[in-house]
Structure formats: C-alpha cells, structure tokens
Amino acid sequence: MACPTLLRRRAQLALLEQACRQQVCATLRPRRPSATDEPVQLVGVQRDGVLVRCAAAHAGREELVGQSVEVRFEYEGTPYVFFAGVRGLARRVVGGERTELLLRLSLPLRLEAVCRRQQVRLTLAGQPPVRGTFTHVMDARRQFEGVLTDVTDGGVGVVVRAAEAPRLHTGDLFWLDVQPPEQAQRWELVVRLVHLRPVDDSDRLAIGWAFQPADDLRHYEGYRRWLQTLAASRCTPEGQAADD
C-alpha cells in the first residue's frame, strides 16, 4: 500500500534543507505533559538527521536526549511542523574560537504545513458503534480496531482497549479503514496520531487522529461530504450543529 505523501518525502526534506541554510528560528517542544517551548535554530540536514542550535540560555540540555519532540518553524510565510527524536548532542567550533551546542534530531518522517483548527465537530454518542481498523503505513503487523467517538473536518477521536493496541507514538501514521453509518462505501484514509491518554477508571485509551488529506484526496472529500450530511441532519433550530 503506497502512501503518496511518503513518496514526496524528498521534496519535503529539500524544503527543510532550505530553511536550515537560512538558519530559520524555530521552537522545539518535548512530547510530554507540561513541556515548554525551547527556542532553537535550524542549522543543517544530514543524511541521518537534523541539526538544531540551542539558545545560549538553554545550553546543556542533556535531558532532551532520547525524547520525542515537536519542532515548529515558519518558512516563506507558511508555518510548518515536524516530529523527531533527539538522538544526541553535538558541539562545533564557530569562527575558530566559540563552541556552540547543537542537538542532533532524527530525520522526520514528514514535514507538514500547519492548518487552522477545523470548525465542525460532532460526537457519535447514542449511535450504533462505528468501528475502524488501523494499520501502520510501514508495518502491517501493527494493526488494531477502535470505536470512533467523535468526528471533525480534520480528524477523528477513537477509543480502544489498551491491551489490544500496539505500541503507539505521537506522529505515527496509520491507515484507517472505516465504513460510516448508512454508507455503502468503505474508506481508507491516512491518519496521524496527535494525542493519546488513558480513560479514567478503565482499561481503554482515548486517541486523537488527524487526517492527512494529501494522501488520498478522493476518499477524504468523500468523508467530508458524509460529515456535512451528518451535521445537517443534527442541526438545532438555531442552525448550529449539535455537539452532544
């Protein structure tokens, strides 16, 4: 199963290389609760990673090594985000005198333009369960089923039993195979894991997924039409979509 966005990875890395040549300022945030943004600069793309320069006030961030991070930057007026792992620290001499600290990140799987938050959000409470099958885009053995709990223009919320889910990481890409209610067509959509948290006092996980429409625009547009129909059928007298 080919993923067009993954096939365009070379073009995405070329854009990242251009940003590094211009030493674009960025923010780096560890993927953990209560984490704060770290100011950095993009300084280089290597065959096996990305180099970023730490702000002087944050030198010595050894505790970041081994963590997953989110990096955001703006290039030619467009905001971008990518996810990577911190592989280690590197130091280099600048101008024959000063030593600067660099972080070595893994190469990102994808680079995404940041879009505005979607507006339509509907819950599926009180309806027959809508089950979806999730299959990792790179490893078909990582597969599980979940129940959709809410739907938006930009993604879905899912609940799954913790014991049935494989190891998951923020930024993971999966194929979602789902047949929405009252629809004859099954859809295959590429989704990215945005957040994951345990459901209180249960053995379940609540997972948020964002659609990647560039991977299959035809199926994504079909999903949007279904969502619009569903929203119209659940409008309040004032014309606002109900959100249970």
C-alpha positions as a Python dict, from the first residue, in 0.01 Angstrom:
ca = {
    (1, 'M'): (0, 0, 0),
    (2, 'A'): (180, 314, -121),
    (3, 'C'): (148, 645, 62),
    (4, 'P'): (186, 941, -178),
    (5, 'T'): (294, 1179, 97),
    (6, 'L'): (577, 946, 195),
    (7, 'L'): (682, 930, -170),
    (8, 'R'): (711, 1311, -164),
    (9, 'R'): (945, 1299, 135),
    (10, 'R'): (1244, 1404, -75),
    (11, 'A'): (1073, 1732, -167),
    (12, 'Q'): (984, 1792, 197),
    (13, 'L'): (1343, 1738, 307),
    (14, 'A'): (1460, 1977, 33),
    (15, 'L'): (1235, 2245, 186),
    (16, 'L'): (1380, 2168, 529),
    (17, 'E'): (1733, 2199, 387),
    (18, 'Q'): (1648, 2545, 251),
    (19, 'A'): (1519, 2652, 592),
    (20, 'C'): (1841, 2524, 752),
    (21, 'R'): (2057, 2718, 505),
    (22, 'Q'): (1877, 3034, 615),
    (23, 'Q'): (1913, 2927, 981),
    (24, 'V'): (1545, 2980, 1043),
    (25, 'C'): (1437, 3024, 1405),
    (26, 'A'): (1213, 2750, 1543),
    (27, 'T'): (1055, 2623, 1862),
    (28, 'L'): (1118, 2276, 2000),
    (29, 'R'): (875, 2118, 2246),
    (30, 'P'): (926, 1778, 2413),
    (31, 'R'): (625, 1549, 2373),
    (32, 'R'): (547, 1522, 2743),
    (33, 'P'): (291, 1685, 2975),
    (34, 'S'): (368, 2041, 3091),
    (35, 'A'): (659, 2076, 2848),
    (36, 'T'): (752, 2426, 2734),
    (37, 'D'): (887, 2557, 2405),
    (38, 'E'): (1264, 2574, 2359),
    (39, 'P'): (1394, 2841, 2117),
    (40, 'V'): (1629, 2687, 1858),
    (41, 'Q'): (1762, 2749, 1508),
    (42, 'L'): (1762, 2502, 1221),
    (43, 'V'): (2122, 2476, 1101),
    (44, 'G'): (2165, 2163, 892),
    (45, 'V'): (2022, 1847, 738),
    (46, 'Q'): (2247, 1542, 735),
    (47, 'R'): (2195, 1201, 580),
    (48, 'D'): (2072, 1062, 911),
    (49, 'G'): (1942, 1365, 1099),
    (50, 'V'): (1871, 1733, 1150),
    (51, 'L'): (2095, 1969, 1348),
    (52, 'V'): (1943, 2249, 1556),
    (53, 'R'): (2124, 2516, 1756),
    (54, 'C'): (2018, 2564, 2118),
    (55, 'A'): (1970, 2910, 2263),
    (56, 'A'): (2262, 3003, 2489),
    (57, 'A'): (2040, 3012, 2795),
    (58, 'H'): (1938, 2653, 2738),
    (59, 'A'): (2280, 2501, 2671),
    (60, 'G'): (2342, 2166, 2832),
    (61, 'R'): (2002, 2015, 2763),
    (62, 'E'): (2126, 1658, 2803),
    (63, 'E'): (1789, 1557, 2944),
    (64, 'L'): (1635, 1601, 2599),
    (65, 'V'): (1837, 1313, 2456),
    (66, 'G'): (1611, 1016, 2382),
    (67, 'Q'): (1289, 1218, 2387),
    (68, 'S'): (1037, 1276, 2111),
    (69, 'V'): (995, 1642, 2016),
    (70, 'E'): (773, 1864, 1806),
    (71, 'V'): (951, 2131, 1602),
    (72, 'R'): (767, 2430, 1455),
    (73, 'F'): (905, 2696, 1223),
    (74, 'E'): (794, 2937, 953),
    (75, 'Y'): (939, 2945, 602),
    (76, 'E'): (835, 3190, 331),
    (77, 'G'): (524, 3285, 526),
    (78, 'T'): (399, 2930, 583),
    (79, 'P'): (415, 2765, 928),
    (80, 'Y'): (543, 2405, 935),
    (81, 'V'): (571, 2132, 1197),
    (82, 'F'): (760, 1802, 1216),
    (83, 'F'): (816, 1535, 1478),
    (84, 'A'): (1152, 1376, 1554),
    (85, 'G'): (1357, 1207, 1823),
    (86, 'V'): (1656, 1369, 1992),
    (87, 'R'): (1948, 1140, 1902),
    (88, 'G'): (2221, 1321, 2094),
    (89, 'L'): (2430, 1634, 2144),
    (90, 'A'): (2699, 1778, 1919),
    (91, 'R'): (2943, 2063, 1963),
    (92, 'R'): (3122, 2257, 1692),
    (93, 'V'): (3367, 2542, 1684),
    (94, 'V'): (3245, 2865, 1525),
    (95, 'G'): (3494, 3115, 1389),
    (96, 'G'): (3787, 2924, 1534),
    (97, 'E'): (3701, 3037, 1886),
    (98, 'R'): (3349, 2992, 2018),
    (99, 'T'): (3195, 2648, 2076),
    (100, 'E'): (2822, 2608, 2022),
    (101, 'L'): (2592, 2330, 2135),
    (102, 'L'): (2378, 2151, 1880),
    (103, 'L'): (2104, 1894, 1914),
    (104, 'R'): (2104, 1609, 1664),
    (105, 'L'): (1748, 1507, 1572),
    (106, 'S'): (1634, 1210, 1368),
    (107, 'L'): (1515, 1278, 1014),
    (108, 'P'): (1140, 1350, 1027),
    (109, 'L'): (904, 1108, 858),
    (110, 'R'): (714, 1403, 714),
    (111, 'L'): (701, 1781, 717),
    (112, 'E'): (354, 1933, 737),
    (113, 'A'): (210, 2277, 679),
    (114, 'V'): (12, 2387, 984),
    (115, 'C'): (-354, 2442, 904),
    (116, 'R'): (-613, 2630, 1105),
    (117, 'R'): (-824, 2435, 1351),
    (118, 'Q'): (-1130, 2280, 1194),
    (119, 'Q'): (-1473, 2404, 1296),
    (120, 'V'): (-1719, 2114, 1261),
    (121, 'R'): (-1711, 1862, 1543),
    (122, 'L'): (-1977, 1602, 1614),
    (123, 'T'): (-1992, 1322, 1868),
    (124, 'L'): (-2123, 976, 1780),
    (125, 'A'): (-2281, 918, 2121),
    (126, 'G'): (-2614, 741, 2110),
    (127, 'Q'): (-2550, 591, 1766),
    (128, 'P'): (-2454, 235, 1670),
    (129, 'P'): (-2077, 190, 1722),
    (130, 'V'): (-1864, 290, 1425),
    (131, 'R'): (-1560, 65, 1420),
    (132, 'G'): (-1242, 139, 1232),
    (133, 'T'): (-938, -75, 1156),
    (134, 'F'): (-599, 93, 1198),
    (135, 'T'): (-293, -41, 1013),
    (136, 'H'): (51, 119, 1039),
    (137, 'V'): (165, 251, 699),
    (138, 'M'): (511, 94, 733),
    (139, 'D'): (435, -222, 932),
    (140, 'A'): (109, -407, 863),
    (141, 'R'): (163, -621, 1175),
    (142, 'R'): (81, -315, 1386),
    (143, 'Q'): (-295, -334, 1344),
    (144, 'F'): (-587, -288, 1582),
    (145, 'E'): (-954, -190, 1591),
    (146, 'G'): (-1112, 105, 1768),
    (147, 'V'): (-1453, 268, 1810),
    (148, 'L'): (-1493, 621, 1674),
    (149, 'T'): (-1623, 860, 1939),
    (150, 'D'): (-1627, 1192, 1753),
    (151, 'V'): (-1561, 1323, 1403),
    (152, 'T'): (-1439, 1657, 1267),
    (153, 'D'): (-1330, 1803, 935),
    (154, 'G'): (-973, 1732, 1031),
    (155, 'G'): (-974, 1405, 1223),
    (156, 'V'): (-1141, 1152, 1448),
    (157, 'G'): (-1142, 1052, 1814),
    (158, 'V'): (-1116, 683, 1892),
    (159, 'V'): (-1141, 462, 2200),
    (160, 'V'): (-954, 131, 2207),
    (161, 'R'): (-881, -129, 2471),
    (162, 'A'): (-527, -73, 2596),
    (163, 'A'): (-444, -444, 2579),
    (164, 'E'): (-537, -456, 2209),
    (165, 'A'): (-336, -152, 2096),
    (166, 'P'): (24, -186, 1974),
    (167, 'R'): (294, 49, 2098),
    (168, 'L'): (195, 395, 1974),
    (169, 'H'): (386, 721, 1943),
    (170, 'T'): (281, 1077, 1864),
    (171, 'G'): (322, 1135, 1491),
    (172, 'D'): (266, 769, 1394),
    (173, 'L'): (96, 726, 1056),
    (174, 'F'): (-179, 466, 1015),
    (175, 'W'): (-430, 371, 751),
    (176, 'L'): (-786, 397, 886),
    (177, 'D'): (-1033, 160, 719),
    (178, 'V'): (-1388, 256, 815),
    (179, 'Q'): (-1744, 228, 685),
    (180, 'P'): (-1951, 521, 818),
    (181, 'P'): (-2317, 465, 911),
    (182, 'E'): (-2561, 448, 618),
    (183, 'Q'): (-2273, 445, 369),
    (184, 'A'): (-2214, 163, 122),
    (185, 'Q'): (-1855, 266, 56),
    (186, 'R'): (-1566, 182, 287),
    (187, 'W'): (-1297, 447, 309),
    (188, 'E'): (-925, 416, 357),
    (189, 'L'): (-774, 732, 498),
    (190, 'V'): (-427, 813, 626),
    (191, 'V'): (-427, 950, 982),
    (192, 'R'): (-157, 1081, 1214),
    (193, 'L'): (-162, 1020, 1589),
    (194, 'V'): (-198, 1356, 1767),
    (195, 'H'): (-261, 1263, 2129),
    (196, 'L'): (-317, 958, 2347),
    (197, 'R'): (-439, 933, 2706),
    (198, 'P'): (-585, 667, 2939),
    (199, 'V'): (-959, 684, 3004),
    (200, 'D'): (-1015, 725, 3379),
    (201, 'D'): (-1103, 409, 3574),
    (202, 'S'): (-1100, 185, 3267),
    (203, 'D'): (-874, -32, 3054),
    (204, 'R'): (-923, 190, 2749),
    (205, 'L'): (-721, 455, 2566),
    (206, 'A'): (-862, 770, 2404),
    (207, 'I'): (-668, 853, 2087),
    (208, 'G'): (-692, 1162, 1868),
    (209, 'W'): (-608, 1131, 1498),
    (210, 'A'): (-558, 1398, 1230),
    (211, 'F'): (-636, 1325, 866),
    (212, 'Q'): (-366, 1364, 604),
    (213, 'P'): (-581, 1465, 303),
    (214, 'A'): (-289, 1479, 58),
    (215, 'D'): (-254, 1102, 89),
    (216, 'D'): (-592, 1030, -68),
    (217, 'L'): (-788, 1341, -157),
    (218, 'R'): (-1070, 1142, -323),
    (219, 'H'): (-1152, 944, -8),
    (220, 'Y'): (-1101, 1247, 214),
    (221, 'E'): (-1351, 1453, 13),
    (222, 'G'): (-1599, 1165, 40),
    (223, 'Y'): (-1557, 1171, 416),
    (224, 'R'): (-1615, 1548, 424),
    (225, 'R'): (-1940, 1510, 230),
    (226, 'W'): (-2060, 1245, 477),
    (227, 'L'): (-1969, 1471, 770),
    (228, 'Q'): (-2157, 1765, 615),
    (229, 'T'): (-2465, 1544, 566),
    (230, 'L'): (-2441, 1419, 925),
    (231, 'A'): (-2401, 1774, 1058),
    (232, 'A'): (-2703, 1895, 860),
    (233, 'S'): (-2918, 1612, 1000),
    (234, 'R'): (-2825, 1709, 1357),
    (235, 'C'): (-2870, 2084, 1337),
    (236, 'T'): (-3051, 2267, 1617),
    (237, 'P'): (-3343, 2501, 1538),
    (238, 'E'): (-3097, 2789, 1553),
    (239, 'G'): (-2900, 2626, 1272),
    (240, 'Q'): (-2600, 2523, 1478),
    (241, 'A'): (-2466, 2167, 1459),
    (242, 'A'): (-2538, 1976, 1778),
    (243, 'D'): (-2237, 1859, 1976),
    (244, 'D'): (-2357, 1613, 2237),
}
